[in-house]
């Protein structure tokens, strides 16, 4: 079986802890090279740890490697567009960490480059590839909780004082803050479940005045089909990644909506209906599934991936509206 040869742009924790191991676990992909623009010794250490053959001291050198089929981009948010477009120019397929860009306009710029060079791009929403979401949608589609009326979600983790000094999530110019880092997930899942787009958003925020990024938010959304939704994000609260759908006949709760990998890949689906509560468990390797999906699309020569440019554009459009609401302290229309 052919295996897609992957190169890794960046030595970020997400690459070390999740993506490189996921590629190694996959059946149709392997890691061939890793590159850094800053710390070659760190890259060499990672390469040694995972038996990666090639280490490059710049991203450009890796992109010039003709044996690399695809690259995973784990650079800061504000440089995703630059390296995605450069990768496309070199004929490389791309899996890019979320959020794909800093705004919706940049998505269209990336899309033009990838269409011109006939290569694949997909935004890395790994949660989507866990089977619990398909199961949740199946329950909803068969009328298990009636008509959806309200959605609630919470996504948070505690960032230490020391971490705040160095973490790129605290750097506004790099795309820091909880809306970019955490809010993108509930927005994405709400849109997927409802198959509808928000019409307006309002964000209440607690901002860190020193770093000028949103540390905590509560966001209210109204959807085109009449559904209301809220989500909260925080860098100051214990880790949470829950998602609740309230219908006219019952509710569904995912207690591990975005990171079931932190629980051995086990997802929990709680159904509340007729004064009864039932629990379903659902297992999946979301990072591996994501890698195998993109790799198989490359092998098959199929430029249609599960998360299209249009999907990415629409998600970024909502994030744009959230950031504008955060800035203006007002209700913002999504357009």
C-alpha positions as CSV (number, residue, x, y, z in Angstrom):
1,X,0.0,0.0,0.0
2,X,1.2,3.5,-0.9
3,X,1.9,5.7,2.1
4,X,1.7,9.5,1.8
5,X,5.0,11.1,2.9
6,X,4.4,13.9,5.4
7,X,6.6,16.8,6.4
8,X,6.0,18.7,9.7
9,X,6.3,22.5,9.7
10,X,7.0,23.5,13.4
11,X,8.1,21.8,16.6
12,X,4.9,22.9,18.4
13,X,3.5,20.7,21.1
14,X,0.5,19.8,19.0
15,X,2.8,18.3,16.4
16,X,4.8,16.4,19.0
17,X,2.0,15.1,21.2
18,X,-0.8,14.5,18.7
19,X,-0.1,14.7,15.0
20,X,3.3,12.9,14.6
21,X,2.1,10.0,16.8
22,X,-1.2,9.9,14.8
23,X,0.6,9.8,11.5
24,X,2.8,6.9,12.8
25,X,-0.4,5.1,13.9
26,X,-2.0,5.5,10.5
27,X,-2.0,2.9,7.8
28,X,-1.5,5.1,4.8
29,X,0.9,7.8,5.9
30,X,4.4,8.2,7.4
31,X,6.5,11.1,8.7
32,X,9.5,11.7,6.5
33,X,10.7,15.1,7.7
34,X,10.4,17.9,10.2
35,X,11.4,21.5,9.9
36,X,11.9,24.5,12.2
37,X,12.6,28.1,11.6
38,X,14.0,28.7,15.0
39,X,15.5,25.7,17.0
40,X,17.1,23.0,15.0
41,X,18.3,21.2,18.1
42,X,14.8,20.8,19.2
43,X,13.8,19.5,15.8
44,X,16.6,17.0,15.9
45,X,15.5,15.8,19.3
46,X,12.0,15.3,18.0
47,X,13.3,13.5,14.9
48,X,15.3,11.2,17.1
49,X,12.3,10.4,19.4
50,X,10.0,9.5,16.5
51,X,12.7,8.1,14.1
52,X,12.1,10.8,11.5
53,X,14.7,10.6,8.8
54,X,15.1,14.3,7.8
55,X,15.5,17.5,9.8
56,X,15.5,20.9,8.0
57,X,16.6,24.1,9.6
58,X,14.0,26.1,7.6
59,X,10.5,25.5,6.3
60,X,11.6,26.5,2.8
61,X,14.1,23.6,2.7
62,X,11.4,21.1,3.6
63,X,9.0,22.5,1.0
64,X,11.8,22.0,-1.6
65,X,12.1,18.3,-0.8
66,X,10.5,16.6,-3.8
67,X,9.9,13.4,-1.8
68,X,7.4,15.1,0.5
69,X,3.8,14.7,-0.6
70,X,2.0,16.7,2.1
71,X,2.8,19.0,5.1
72,X,1.1,19.5,8.4
73,X,1.2,23.2,9.4
74,X,1.4,23.8,13.2
75,X,2.8,27.4,13.1
76,X,1.1,30.3,14.8
77,X,-2.2,31.3,13.4
78,X,-1.0,34.5,11.8
79,X,1.5,32.6,9.6
80,X,-0.9,29.8,8.4
81,X,-1.7,31.7,5.2
82,X,1.9,32.4,4.3
83,X,3.1,28.8,4.6
84,X,0.0,27.2,3.1
85,X,0.4,29.3,0.0
86,X,4.1,28.6,-0.2
87,X,3.4,24.9,0.2
88,X,0.8,25.0,-2.6
89,X,3.3,26.7,-4.9
90,X,5.6,23.7,-4.3
91,X,2.9,21.2,-5.1
92,X,2.4,20.1,-1.5
93,X,-0.9,19.1,0.0
94,X,-1.7,20.7,3.4
95,X,-3.4,19.8,6.7
96,X,-3.4,23.0,8.6
97,X,-4.1,23.5,12.3
98,X,-7.3,25.4,13.2
99,X,-8.2,28.1,12.9
100,X,-6.9,28.0,9.3
101,X,-6.4,31.8,9.0
102,X,-6.8,35.1,10.8
103,X,-10.0,36.0,8.9
104,X,-12.4,34.8,6.2
105,X,-10.7,36.9,3.5
106,X,-7.4,34.9,3.9
107,X,-9.3,31.7,3.4
108,X,-10.2,32.8,-0.2
109,X,-6.6,33.7,-0.8
110,X,-5.4,30.3,0.2
111,X,-8.2,28.6,-1.8
112,X,-7.1,30.4,-5.0
113,X,-3.5,29.2,-4.5
114,X,-4.6,25.6,-4.0
115,X,-6.9,25.5,-6.9
116,X,-4.2,27.0,-9.1
117,X,-1.8,24.2,-8.1
118,X,-4.4,21.4,-7.9
119,X,-3.5,20.3,-4.4
120,X,-5.5,19.5,-1.3
121,X,-6.0,21.8,1.7
122,X,-7.9,20.9,4.9
123,X,-8.4,22.7,8.2
124,X,-7.5,20.4,11.1
125,X,-10.7,20.1,13.1
126,X,-9.8,16.7,14.4
127,X,-12.8,16.4,16.7
128,X,-15.0,16.0,13.6
129,X,-13.4,12.6,12.9
130,X,-14.6,11.0,16.1
131,X,-17.7,8.8,15.5
132,X,-19.6,10.2,18.5
133,X,-20.7,13.2,16.3
134,X,-22.1,11.0,13.6
135,X,-23.9,9.0,16.3
136,X,-25.3,12.2,17.8
137,X,-26.5,13.4,14.5
138,X,-28.2,10.0,13.8
139,X,-30.2,10.3,17.1
140,X,-31.3,13.8,16.2
141,X,-32.2,12.9,12.6
142,X,-34.5,10.1,13.7
143,X,-36.4,12.5,16.0
144,X,-34.8,11.3,19.2
145,X,-35.1,14.6,21.0
146,X,-37.7,16.4,18.8
147,X,-36.9,19.7,17.2
148,X,-33.7,21.4,18.2
149,X,-34.4,24.6,20.1
150,X,-31.2,25.5,22.0
151,X,-27.5,24.5,22.0
152,X,-25.0,25.2,24.8
153,X,-21.3,24.5,24.8
154,X,-18.3,25.2,27.1
155,X,-14.6,24.9,26.2
156,X,-11.9,25.8,28.7
157,X,-8.6,25.0,30.3
158,X,-6.4,26.6,32.9
159,X,-3.3,28.5,31.7
160,X,-0.7,29.0,34.4
161,X,0.9,32.4,35.1
162,X,4.2,31.1,33.8
163,X,2.7,29.8,30.6
164,X,1.1,33.1,29.9
165,X,4.5,34.7,29.6
166,X,5.5,32.5,26.6
167,X,2.4,31.0,25.1
168,X,1.5,32.2,21.6
169,X,-2.1,32.1,22.6
170,X,-1.4,35.2,24.7
171,X,0.0,37.2,21.7
172,X,-2.7,39.2,20.0
173,X,-0.7,39.7,16.8
174,X,-0.3,35.9,16.4
175,X,-4.0,35.2,16.7
176,X,-4.2,34.7,20.4
177,X,-7.2,34.6,22.7
178,X,-9.9,32.1,23.5
179,X,-12.2,32.8,20.5
180,X,-9.5,31.8,18.0
181,X,-8.2,28.9,20.1
182,X,-11.3,27.4,21.7
183,X,-14.4,29.1,20.3
184,X,-13.7,27.9,16.8
185,X,-14.7,24.4,18.0
186,X,-18.3,25.0,19.2
187,X,-19.0,27.3,16.3
188,X,-17.9,24.5,13.9
189,X,-19.9,21.8,15.6
190,X,-23.0,23.9,15.9
191,X,-22.9,24.6,12.2
192,X,-22.4,20.9,11.5
193,X,-25.2,19.7,13.6
194,X,-27.7,22.3,12.4
195,X,-26.6,22.5,8.8
196,X,-27.3,26.2,9.2
197,X,-25.4,29.4,9.6
198,X,-25.5,32.0,12.4
199,X,-27.2,35.3,11.5
200,X,-25.9,37.3,14.4
201,X,-23.5,37.0,17.4
202,X,-22.9,38.9,20.6
203,X,-19.8,38.3,22.7
204,X,-19.3,39.3,26.3
205,X,-15.6,39.1,27.3
206,X,-13.1,39.4,30.1
207,X,-9.9,40.7,28.5
208,X,-6.4,40.5,29.9
209,X,-5.3,44.1,29.7
210,X,-1.6,43.3,29.8
211,X,-1.8,40.9,26.8
212,X,-4.9,42.4,25.1
213,X,-6.5,39.1,24.4
214,X,-9.8,37.6,25.4
215,X,-9.3,35.4,28.4
216,X,-13.0,34.5,29.0
217,X,-16.0,34.9,26.7
218,X,-19.7,34.1,26.6
219,X,-21.2,34.2,23.1
220,X,-24.8,34.2,22.1
221,X,-25.7,33.2,18.5
222,X,-29.0,33.2,16.5
223,X,-29.2,30.9,13.6
224,X,-31.1,31.2,10.3
225,X,-33.4,28.3,11.3
226,X,-34.5,30.0,14.5
227,X,-32.3,28.0,16.9
228,X,-30.5,29.9,19.6
229,X,-27.0,28.9,20.9
230,X,-24.5,29.9,23.5
231,X,-20.9,28.9,24.2
232,X,-18.3,30.0,26.7
233,X,-14.5,29.9,26.5
234,X,-11.8,30.4,29.1
235,X,-8.1,30.1,29.8
236,X,-8.9,30.4,33.5
237,X,-11.2,27.5,34.2
238,X,-10.6,23.7,34.5
239,X,-10.6,21.7,31.3
240,X,-14.1,21.3,29.8
241,X,-15.3,20.4,26.4
242,X,-19.0,19.8,26.6
243,X,-21.8,20.2,24.1
244,X,-25.5,20.1,24.8
245,X,-28.4,20.0,22.4
246,X,-31.8,20.7,23.8
247,X,-34.9,19.7,21.8
248,X,-38.6,19.7,22.3
249,X,-38.6,16.1,23.5
250,X,-35.3,15.7,25.2
251,X,-31.6,16.5,25.3
252,X,-28.2,15.1,24.1
253,X,-25.0,15.9,26.0
254,X,-21.5,15.2,24.8
255,X,-19.2,15.5,27.9
256,X,-16.1,15.0,25.8
257,X,-17.1,16.8,22.7
258,X,-13.8,18.0,21.4
259,X,-11.1,16.0,23.2
260,X,-12.1,12.4,23.8
261,X,-8.5,11.6,23.1
262,X,-7.8,12.8,26.6
263,X,-9.9,9.8,27.8
264,X,-8.4,7.1,25.6
265,X,-10.6,8.0,22.7
266,X,-13.8,7.3,24.6
267,X,-16.7,9.6,23.9
268,X,-19.8,9.9,26.1
269,X,-23.2,10.5,24.7
270,X,-25.9,11.2,27.4
271,X,-29.5,11.2,26.3
272,X,-32.1,12.7,28.6
273,X,-35.7,12.0,27.6
274,X,-39.0,11.1,29.4
275,X,-37.4,11.6,32.8
276,X,-34.8,8.9,31.9
277,X,-31.0,9.3,31.4
278,X,-29.1,6.8,29.2
279,X,-25.3,6.8,28.5
280,X,-23.7,5.5,25.3
281,X,-20.0,5.2,24.9
282,X,-18.3,5.6,21.6
283,X,-14.6,5.0,20.8
284,X,-12.5,6.6,18.1
285,X,-8.9,7.7,17.2
286,X,-9.8,11.2,15.9
287,X,-6.3,12.3,15.0
288,X,-5.5,9.1,13.2
289,X,-8.9,9.2,11.4
290,X,-8.2,12.8,10.3
291,X,-4.7,11.9,8.9
292,X,-6.0,8.8,7.1
293,X,-8.9,10.8,5.6
294,X,-6.6,13.4,4.1
295,X,-3.9,10.8,3.1
296,X,-6.5,8.7,1.3
297,X,-7.8,11.7,-0.6
298,X,-4.2,12.4,-1.8
299,X,-3.7,8.7,-2.8
300,X,-7.0,8.7,-4.6
301,X,-6.4,12.0,-6.4
302,X,-9.6,13.3,-4.9
303,X,-9.5,17.0,-4.1
304,X,-12.8,16.8,-2.2
305,X,-12.1,16.4,1.5
306,X,-14.6,16.3,4.4
307,X,-14.0,19.9,5.5
308,X,-14.1,22.0,2.4
309,X,-12.8,25.5,1.7
310,X,-16.4,26.7,1.9
311,X,-16.8,25.2,5.3
312,X,-13.6,26.8,6.5
313,X,-14.7,30.2,5.0
314,X,-18.0,30.1,6.8
315,X,-16.5,29.2,10.1
316,X,-14.0,32.0,9.8
317,X,-16.8,34.4,8.9
318,X,-18.5,33.6,12.3
319,X,-15.2,34.1,14.1
320,X,-14.7,37.4,12.3
321,X,-18.2,38.5,13.6
322,X,-17.3,37.3,17.1
323,X,-14.1,39.3,17.2
324,X,-15.9,42.4,15.9
325,X,-18.6,42.0,18.6
326,X,-15.9,41.6,21.2
327,X,-14.3,44.9,20.0
328,X,-17.5,46.9,19.6
329,X,-19.4,45.4,22.5
330,X,-22.5,45.1,20.2
331,X,-24.6,42.6,18.3
332,X,-22.9,41.9,14.9
333,X,-24.5,40.4,11.8
334,X,-22.6,37.5,10.2
335,X,-21.9,38.3,6.6
